[in-house]
């Protein structure tokens, strides 16, 4: 039987490294231990990391009933609650996924195109010409407004403003490598009053819950669950037994959508704007492609542009927002690439390391969108949204939003980087985000009003 190696440093040191130096740690371990290695973090079950497409294919194409996945992702519980799709397994997971999938596909999703463009213009018009602004703050505001409008249909009401403020605060509460330790070290999750980090987090979460439950109650009282927004679709959806989601299930799934559909896209967009303006050849190619759509900004045309698509794909390849797919805990023994794994082993495909394999992506540290035009990658070589029955249900929506926001901004505004320093990937909660705010200067607004 083959022996699987891994770092021998104390588990607490490995945890600190995972929080403070996530990508450097993974690069070093892959170089030393290869395609498969064991990682042991203090407070967590040991997990086996994989970066070889063959191993990832074996895991993602296996019967999902062979694994427990929800239990392996309890780190997310403080953010999303008991009934989140991310933490469920078996028939419960299947039921919730079926109820949540329709709003993110086909014509329903495309109906959000106008909304995405309007909000992008609204936020960008707030930036004064000639001034330096934070790209991360702008993309966070754009993505948060989009998801709030898409999910709740709320339009600048008092409840909308309160939710926007609270969601930004609660995500910023775990928004740096240091504050991320709150999620990774359960011992720190002690409510010592409103002044303590966890106490503040708990109170913000409670206030968000109150707003969400109030909105659900308002819909029920007014019998207003027939709108086009995602909450209306979720409230009116029924499973095979004719059962709707409970208020608690609705709350947990809404928090999941707000967290996963806002924070992740904000970081991806910030990275994209950084790379586009750091590399003149990427920017010139993209601008040249955008001129082909003319003055009629049709979202359905924009999302099919090949170089724009490649830029989005390369952005998600080089620094994927999620470094790993969801872990899977074996319920029975399994063999993967000649290794025998016992029941109870936690298997974790590593998206970041797979995306940085020299044999798949030559010069992986270089941002080069052309690689996605030169060949197609399998879903086990390029997997920014995970895979199998755990693949992100908002994948199509996220790509749709990324393309439209980038195209809208680049078509109408001229910007340049206000700083020359290299932006590095750092931990933001459980995700990977750009270091710093990414400062840019707005040079001009090219918008021509055609009305």
C-alpha positions as CSV (number, residue, x, y, z in Angstrom):
1,X,0.0,0.0,0.0
2,X,1.3,3.4,-0.9
3,X,2.1,5.8,1.9
4,X,0.8,9.4,1.8
5,X,3.1,12.0,3.1
6,X,2.4,15.5,4.3
7,X,3.9,18.2,6.5
8,X,5.1,17.1,9.9
9,X,5.0,20.6,11.5
10,X,2.7,21.0,14.6
11,X,-1.0,21.2,13.7
12,X,-1.4,24.6,15.2
13,X,1.4,25.9,13.0
14,X,-0.2,24.4,9.9
15,X,-3.5,26.1,10.9
16,X,-1.7,29.5,11.2
17,X,0.0,29.0,7.8
18,X,-3.4,28.0,6.2
19,X,-4.9,31.3,7.5
20,X,-1.9,33.7,7.0
21,X,-0.2,32.2,3.9
22,X,-2.7,30.0,2.1
23,X,-1.3,29.9,-1.5
24,X,2.4,30.0,-0.5
25,X,1.7,27.0,1.8
26,X,-0.1,25.0,-0.9
27,X,2.6,25.8,-3.5
28,X,5.4,24.6,-1.1
29,X,3.6,21.4,-0.1
30,X,2.8,20.5,-3.7
31,X,6.4,21.0,-4.6
32,X,7.6,18.8,-1.8
33,X,4.8,16.1,-1.6
34,X,3.4,16.0,-5.1
35,X,-0.2,15.3,-6.3
36,X,-1.5,13.8,-3.1
37,X,-0.7,14.8,0.5
38,X,-2.2,14.9,4.0
39,X,-2.8,18.2,5.8
40,X,-3.5,18.4,9.5
41,X,-4.9,21.6,11.0
42,X,-5.5,22.0,14.7
43,X,-9.2,21.6,15.5
44,X,-10.0,19.9,12.1
45,X,-10.2,16.3,10.9
46,X,-7.1,15.5,8.8
47,X,-7.8,15.8,5.1
48,X,-6.2,14.4,2.0
49,X,-5.5,17.0,-0.7
50,X,-5.6,16.1,-4.4
51,X,-4.5,18.1,-7.4
52,X,-4.3,15.5,-10.2
53,X,-7.2,15.6,-12.6
54,X,-7.5,11.8,-12.7
55,X,-8.0,11.7,-8.9
56,X,-10.4,14.6,-9.0
57,X,-12.4,12.8,-11.8
58,X,-12.6,9.7,-9.7
59,X,-13.9,11.6,-6.7
60,X,-16.4,13.8,-8.6
61,X,-17.8,11.0,-10.7
62,X,-18.3,8.6,-7.8
63,X,-21.7,8.0,-6.4
64,X,-22.5,11.1,-4.1
65,X,-24.0,8.7,-1.6
66,X,-20.5,7.3,-1.0
67,X,-19.7,10.6,0.9
68,X,-20.8,12.8,3.7
69,X,-20.1,16.3,2.5
70,X,-22.2,18.7,4.6
71,X,-20.6,17.6,7.8
72,X,-17.2,18.3,6.4
73,X,-18.1,22.0,5.8
74,X,-19.1,23.0,9.3
75,X,-16.7,26.0,9.3
76,X,-19.5,27.8,7.3
77,X,-22.2,27.1,9.9
78,X,-21.8,30.5,11.7
79,X,-22.5,32.3,8.4
80,X,-25.2,30.1,6.8
81,X,-27.0,28.2,9.5
82,X,-28.2,24.6,9.9
83,X,-30.3,24.2,6.8
84,X,-28.0,25.7,4.2
85,X,-27.6,23.7,1.0
86,X,-23.8,23.8,1.7
87,X,-24.2,21.8,5.0
88,X,-26.9,19.3,3.9
89,X,-26.4,15.7,2.7
90,X,-28.5,13.0,1.0
91,X,-32.2,13.5,0.3
92,X,-32.3,16.9,2.2
93,X,-29.5,18.2,0.0
94,X,-31.2,16.9,-3.1
95,X,-34.5,18.5,-2.2
96,X,-33.1,21.9,-1.4
97,X,-30.9,21.9,-4.5
98,X,-34.0,21.1,-6.7
99,X,-36.0,24.0,-5.0
100,X,-33.1,26.5,-5.5
101,X,-31.9,25.7,-9.0
102,X,-34.6,27.2,-11.2
103,X,-34.0,31.0,-10.5
104,X,-30.4,30.6,-11.8
105,X,-30.9,29.1,-15.2
106,X,-32.1,30.0,-18.7
107,X,-34.4,32.9,-19.4
108,X,-35.0,33.5,-15.7
109,X,-31.3,34.3,-15.2
110,X,-31.1,36.4,-18.4
111,X,-33.9,38.6,-17.1
112,X,-31.3,40.0,-14.6
113,X,-29.2,41.4,-17.4
114,X,-30.8,44.9,-17.4
115,X,-30.6,45.0,-13.6
116,X,-26.9,44.2,-13.6
117,X,-26.1,46.9,-16.1
118,X,-28.2,49.5,-14.3
119,X,-26.6,48.9,-10.9
120,X,-23.1,48.9,-12.5
121,X,-23.8,52.3,-14.0
122,X,-25.3,53.6,-10.8
123,X,-22.3,52.7,-8.7
124,X,-19.7,53.9,-11.3
125,X,-21.5,57.2,-11.7
126,X,-20.8,57.9,-8.0
127,X,-17.0,57.9,-8.6
128,X,-15.8,61.4,-9.4
129,X,-13.7,61.8,-12.6
130,X,-10.0,62.2,-11.8
131,X,-10.4,60.8,-8.3
132,X,-8.8,57.6,-6.9
133,X,-11.2,55.0,-5.7
134,X,-11.1,51.5,-4.3
135,X,-12.0,48.8,-6.9
136,X,-12.8,46.2,-4.2
137,X,-15.3,48.6,-2.5
138,X,-16.9,49.4,-5.9
139,X,-17.2,45.7,-6.9
140,X,-18.5,44.9,-3.5
141,X,-21.2,47.5,-3.7
142,X,-22.2,46.4,-7.3
143,X,-22.4,42.7,-6.4
144,X,-24.2,43.3,-3.1
145,X,-26.8,45.6,-4.7
146,X,-27.3,43.1,-7.6
147,X,-27.8,40.1,-5.3
148,X,-30.1,42.0,-2.9
149,X,-32.2,43.2,-5.8
150,X,-32.2,39.7,-7.5
151,X,-33.0,37.9,-4.3
152,X,-35.4,40.2,-2.6
153,X,-36.6,42.5,-5.4
154,X,-36.1,45.3,-2.8
155,X,-35.4,48.6,-4.3
156,X,-33.7,51.1,-2.0
157,X,-36.2,50.6,0.7
158,X,-35.2,51.1,4.4
159,X,-34.9,47.3,4.8
160,X,-32.7,47.1,1.7
161,X,-30.3,49.8,3.1
162,X,-30.2,48.1,6.5
163,X,-29.4,44.7,4.9
164,X,-26.8,46.2,2.6
165,X,-25.0,47.8,5.6
166,X,-25.2,44.8,7.9
167,X,-24.1,42.2,5.2
168,X,-21.1,44.4,4.4
169,X,-20.2,44.6,8.1
170,X,-20.6,40.9,8.9
171,X,-18.4,39.9,5.9
172,X,-15.8,42.5,6.8
173,X,-15.8,41.1,10.3
174,X,-14.0,38.0,8.9
175,X,-12.4,39.9,6.0
176,X,-8.7,39.8,6.8
177,X,-6.3,36.9,7.5
178,X,-6.3,37.9,11.2
179,X,-10.1,38.2,11.6
180,X,-10.6,35.0,9.6
181,X,-9.2,33.1,12.6
182,X,-12.7,33.6,14.1
183,X,-14.0,31.0,11.7
184,X,-11.0,28.6,12.0
185,X,-10.6,28.6,15.8
186,X,-13.9,27.7,17.6
187,X,-12.3,28.7,20.9
188,X,-12.5,32.3,19.8
189,X,-16.3,32.1,19.1
190,X,-17.2,33.4,22.5
191,X,-19.8,36.1,23.0
192,X,-18.1,38.4,25.5
193,X,-20.4,41.3,24.8
194,X,-21.0,43.8,22.0
195,X,-17.4,45.0,22.1
196,X,-15.8,41.5,21.5
197,X,-15.2,40.4,17.9
198,X,-17.6,37.3,18.2
199,X,-20.1,39.3,20.2
200,X,-20.3,41.9,17.4
201,X,-20.6,39.2,14.8
202,X,-23.4,37.5,16.7
203,X,-25.4,40.7,17.0
204,X,-25.0,41.6,13.4
205,X,-26.2,38.1,12.4
206,X,-29.2,38.5,14.7
207,X,-30.1,41.9,13.1
208,X,-29.8,40.3,9.6
209,X,-32.0,37.4,10.7
210,X,-34.6,39.8,12.0
211,X,-34.7,41.7,8.7
212,X,-35.0,38.5,6.7
213,X,-37.8,37.1,8.8
214,X,-39.6,40.4,8.7
215,X,-39.4,40.4,4.9
216,X,-40.7,36.8,4.8
217,X,-43.6,37.7,7.1
218,X,-44.4,40.8,5.1
219,X,-44.7,38.7,1.9
220,X,-46.9,36.2,3.6
221,X,-49.2,38.8,5.2
222,X,-49.5,40.7,1.8
223,X,-49.8,37.3,0.0
224,X,-47.0,38.7,-2.2
225,X,-45.0,35.6,-3.2
226,X,-45.6,35.9,-6.9
227,X,-42.8,38.3,-7.9
228,X,-39.9,37.6,-10.2
229,X,-37.3,37.8,-7.4
230,X,-35.6,34.8,-6.1
231,X,-37.3,34.9,-2.6
232,X,-40.7,34.9,-4.3
233,X,-39.6,31.8,-6.3
234,X,-38.3,30.1,-3.2
235,X,-41.4,30.8,-1.2
236,X,-43.7,29.5,-3.9
237,X,-41.6,26.4,-4.7
238,X,-42.8,23.1,-3.5
239,X,-41.1,19.7,-3.3
240,X,-42.6,16.3,-4.5
241,X,-44.7,16.1,-1.4
242,X,-46.2,19.6,-1.9
243,X,-44.1,21.0,1.0
244,X,-42.7,24.5,0.9
245,X,-39.5,25.6,2.7
246,X,-39.9,26.6,6.3
247,X,-39.0,30.1,7.4
248,X,-35.8,28.8,8.9
249,X,-34.9,27.0,5.7
250,X,-35.6,30.1,3.7
251,X,-33.4,32.2,6.0
252,X,-30.5,29.8,5.8
253,X,-30.7,29.5,2.0
254,X,-31.0,33.3,1.7
255,X,-27.9,33.8,3.8
256,X,-26.1,31.2,1.6
257,X,-27.1,33.0,-1.6
258,X,-26.2,36.4,-0.1
259,X,-22.8,35.2,1.1
260,X,-21.9,33.0,-1.9
261,X,-23.5,35.3,-4.5
262,X,-22.0,38.5,-3.3
263,X,-18.6,38.1,-1.7
264,X,-17.2,35.7,-4.3
265,X,-18.2,37.8,-7.3
266,X,-16.9,41.0,-5.7
267,X,-13.4,39.5,-5.3
268,X,-13.4,37.9,-8.8
269,X,-14.4,41.3,-10.4
270,X,-11.7,43.1,-8.4
271,X,-9.1,40.6,-9.6
272,X,-10.3,41.0,-13.2
273,X,-10.1,44.8,-13.2
274,X,-6.6,44.5,-11.7
275,X,-5.3,42.1,-14.4
276,X,-6.9,44.0,-17.3
277,X,-5.3,47.3,-16.2
278,X,-2.0,45.8,-15.2
279,X,-1.5,44.1,-18.6
280,X,-1.8,46.5,-21.5
281,X,-2.1,43.8,-24.2
282,X,-5.0,42.2,-22.3
283,X,-6.8,45.5,-22.0
284,X,-6.3,46.5,-25.7
285,X,-7.5,43.1,-26.9
286,X,-10.6,43.3,-24.7
287,X,-11.4,46.9,-25.8
288,X,-11.0,45.9,-29.4
289,X,-13.5,43.0,-28.9
290,X,-16.0,45.3,-27.1
291,X,-16.0,47.7,-30.0
292,X,-17.5,44.9,-32.2
293,X,-20.8,45.1,-30.2
294,X,-21.5,48.7,-31.4
295,X,-23.5,51.2,-29.4
296,X,-26.4,48.7,-28.7
297,X,-25.3,47.0,-25.4
298,X,-27.1,43.7,-25.7
299,X,-26.3,41.5,-22.7
300,X,-27.1,38.4,-24.8
301,X,-24.4,39.4,-27.3
302,X,-21.9,40.5,-24.7
303,X,-21.9,37.2,-22.8
304,X,-20.9,35.3,-25.9
305,X,-17.7,37.4,-26.6
306,X,-14.8,34.9,-26.6
307,X,-12.0,37.0,-25.3
308,X,-14.1,38.5,-22.5
309,X,-15.1,34.9,-21.6
310,X,-11.4,33.9,-21.6
311,X,-10.5,36.9,-19.4
312,X,-13.1,35.8,-16.8
313,X,-12.0,32.2,-17.0
314,X,-8.3,33.1,-16.5
315,X,-9.3,35.3,-13.6
316,X,-11.0,32.4,-11.9
317,X,-8.1,30.1,-12.8
318,X,-5.1,32.0,-11.5
319,X,-6.6,32.8,-8.1
320,X,-9.8,30.8,-7.7
321,X,-12.0,32.4,-5.0
322,X,-12.6,28.9,-3.5
323,X,-9.2,27.2,-3.1
324,X,-10.9,23.8,-2.6
325,X,-14.0,21.9,-3.7
326,X,-16.2,20.9,-0.8
327,X,-14.6,18.1,1.2
328,X,-16.1,14.7,1.1
329,X,-15.9,12.2,4.0
330,X,-15.9,8.6,2.9
331,X,-18.8,6.4,4.2
332,X,-17.0,3.2,2.7
333,X,-13.5,2.4,1.6
334,X,-12.4,3.7,-1.8
335,X,-9.3,3.4,-4.0
336,X,-8.1,6.6,-5.9
337,X,-5.1,6.5,-8.2
338,X,-3.7,3.3,-6.5
339,X,-4.1,4.7,-2.9
340,X,-6.5,2.9,-0.6
341,X,-8.6,5.1,1.7
342,X,-10.6,3.9,4.7
343,X,-14.1,4.9,5.7
344,X,-14.0,8.2,7.5
345,X,-11.2,9.7,5.4
346,X,-11.8,13.3,4.3
347,X,-11.0,13.8,0.6
348,X,-10.4,17.4,-0.7
349,X,-9.7,18.2,-4.3
350,X,-7.6,21.4,-4.4
351,X,-8.8,23.8,-7.1
352,X,-5.9,26.2,-6.6
353,X,-3.2,23.5,-7.0
354,X,-5.0,22.0,-10.0
355,X,-5.2,25.4,-11.7
356,X,-1.4,25.8,-11.1
357,X,-0.2,22.6,-12.6
358,X,2.6,23.2,-15.2
359,X,1.5,20.1,-17.2
360,X,-2.0,21.6,-17.8
361,X,-1.3,25.4,-17.6
362,X,2.3,26.2,-18.7
363,X,3.7,29.2,-16.8
364,X,0.7,29.0,-14.4
365,X,1.7,32.2,-12.5
366,X,1.2,34.2,-15.7
367,X,-2.2,35.8,-16.5
368,X,-2.8,34.7,-20.1
369,X,-6.5,34.5,-21.2
370,X,-5.4,33.1,-24.6
371,X,-4.9,29.7,-23.0
372,X,-8.7,29.3,-22.9
373,X,-8.9,30.1,-26.6
374,X,-6.2,27.7,-27.5
375,X,-7.7,24.6,-25.9
376,X,-10.7,23.3,-23.9
377,X,-10.1,22.1,-20.4
378,X,-12.0,19.3,-18.8
379,X,-14.2,19.9,-15.7
380,X,-11.4,18.1,-13.7
381,X,-8.7,20.5,-14.9
382,X,-10.7,23.8,-14.6
383,X,-13.2,23.7,-11.8
384,X,-13.5,27.2,-10.1
385,X,-17.1,26.3,-9.1
386,X,-16.4,22.8,-7.8
387,X,-18.1,19.8,-9.4
388,X,-20.6,17.0,-9.2
389,X,-23.7,17.4,-7.1
390,X,-21.8,20.1,-5.1
391,X,-21.1,22.4,-8.0
392,X,-22.1,26.0,-7.2
393,X,-25.8,26.5,-8.4
394,X,-25.0,30.2,-9.1
395,X,-22.2,29.4,-11.5
396,X,-24.0,30.6,-14.6
397,X,-25.3,33.7,-12.8
398,X,-21.8,34.6,-11.5
399,X,-20.2,34.3,-15.0
400,X,-23.1,36.3,-16.5
401,X,-22.6,39.0,-13.9
402,X,-18.9,39.1,-14.3
403,X,-19.0,39.5,-18.1
404,X,-21.7,42.2,-18.0
405,X,-20.1,44.3,-15.2
406,X,-16.6,44.2,-16.9
407,X,-18.0,45.0,-20.4
408,X,-20.2,47.8,-19.1
409,X,-17.4,49.5,-17.2
410,X,-14.8,49.1,-19.9
411,X,-17.2,50.3,-22.6
412,X,-18.1,53.5,-20.7
413,X,-15.2,54.5,-18.4
414,X,-11.4,54.9,-18.8
415,X,-9.4,54.0,-15.7
416,X,-5.8,53.2,-14.8
417,X,-4.1,51.7,-11.8
418,X,-3.1,54.3,-9.2
419,X,-0.5,52.1,-7.6
420,X,2.2,50.0,-9.1
421,X,2.6,47.5,-6.2
422,X,1.9,43.9,-6.8
423,X,-1.4,42.7,-5.6
424,X,-1.2,39.3,-3.8
425,X,-3.9,36.7,-2.9
426,X,-4.8,36.7,0.8
427,X,-7.4,35.0,2.8
428,X,-10.8,36.6,3.3
429,X,-12.9,34.4,5.5
430,X,-12.8,31.0,3.7
431,X,-12.1,32.6,0.3
432,X,-9.2,34.0,-1.6
433,X,-9.2,37.7,-2.3
434,X,-6.8,40.4,-3.6
435,X,-4.7,42.1,-1.0
436,X,-5.5,45.7,-0.4
437,X,-8.3,47.7,-2.0
438,X,-6.7,47.9,-5.5
439,X,-6.6,51.7,-6.1
440,X,-7.6,53.0,-9.5
441,X,-8.1,56.4,-11.0
442,X,-11.1,57.2,-13.1
443,X,-9.9,59.2,-16.1
444,X,-13.0,59.7,-18.2
445,X,-16.6,58.7,-18.8
446,X,-17.2,57.8,-22.4
447,X,-21.0,57.3,-22.0
448,X,-23.1,58.6,-24.8
449,X,-26.8,59.0,-23.8
450,X,-28.7,57.5,-26.7
451,X,-32.2,58.3,-25.3
